[in-house]
Amino acid sequence: MIKKNYDGINYNHTIGAALLTKSGKIYVGVNVYSLNGICSEQTCLSCAITKGERDFLTIVAINGKNGEVISPCGNCRQMLIDYMPLGDVIININNELIKIKVKDLIPYAYHASY
């Protein structure tokens, strides 16, 4: 998906993400740059919510330029805590892919249910 949509010149679609839901469906997205662009994690989460999904298991983001797994940015971390705090995120630590709980991405994070 990211290779098909990779465009580092015109639209800067440089990151892709995939989200696995409890129903077994996978939703994908790319980042969209503009004055106030959105990240690939936000795009695939929005697609899943639009289709009625509410239970999210795992999310991962990939750099389209080199294929590396990357960590969510601060905005995405907060959004993921809001929508899937008990879900998992795959990140790259010292060239090792690990799966951690979304809630562990930001210690002491704000959550609307508090």
N, C-alpha and C positions, 0 to 999 in steps of 0.2 A: 504494500500500500504506500509506504513512504517513498520507495524507489520510483513508483509510477507517478507520484505527485511531487517529487523533489524538484525544487526550483529555487536555487540560491541566488538568482539574479533578479527576476521580475517580481515575484510574489513572496519570496523568502519562506516558502513551505519547506522548512528544514528539519522539523521534528515530527515524528509520528507516534501515536500511542494506541494501545489496545487495552480494552477493559473486558474482563470475564465476569459474567453475571451468574447468580445462583441458578438461573434457568439453563445455563450452559451456553448461552449466546455470547458472542464476542462482538463488541462494538469498537470501531476504529475511528481515528480522527487525525487531522494535521493541524499545525499551528496556522493561524491566519493573522498576518500583519496588517495593521492599519494604524490610525492615530491611537486607537485603543484596541489593539488586537487581542486575540485569545490564544491560549496554549492548546496543544494537542490533547492534553488530559481533559481540559474543559470541554473541548469539542466532542470527544467520544462519550464523556459523561452526559452531556446534553442530549446527544443522539439516543443514548440508552433510556434516559428519563422520558424523552419524547415518545418512545415506544412503550412506555408503561413499566419499565424496569425500576425496581427500588432496592434490590438486594445485590450488592456488588462484592465480588470475591477478591479479584486481583487486578492491578493495573501496572503497566510498564510503558516507558517512553524510550524512543530510539532516535539517535542523531542520524538523520538521513545522509549526511556527508560521509560518515565513516562506519555506520552501523553499530556504534556503541550504545549500550544502555546508559541512560542518564537519570539523575535524580530530579524529582519535581522541583520547580522554583518555589519561592515562598508563598506566592498567591495560590498556586496549585495545592501546596501542602495544606493551607487553611481550608480550601474548598473540599479537598479530600477528607479532611477531618470532619467537616460539616456533613458530608454525604456518605462516607464509608469508613468511620473511625475504626471499626473492627476488621476491616478488610486488609489485604496485604498489598504492598508495593514492592516491585523488584527493582533493586538498585545495584550499582557497581561500586564496590569498595575494594580498592587496590587490585583491580582486574579480576575480582571474584564476584559473581552474581549472587546476591543474597535476597531473601524475602523477609521483610519486616512488617510489623503492623503499622498501618497508616498513623494511628494515634501516637506512635513513637517518633514520628518525623519532627514534631515540634513539642518538646517538653513544656508542660504548663500552658498549653494552647488554650485560647478562648474557644468555648463551644456553646452554641445557642441553648443547649439543654441545661446549662449550669445556672 
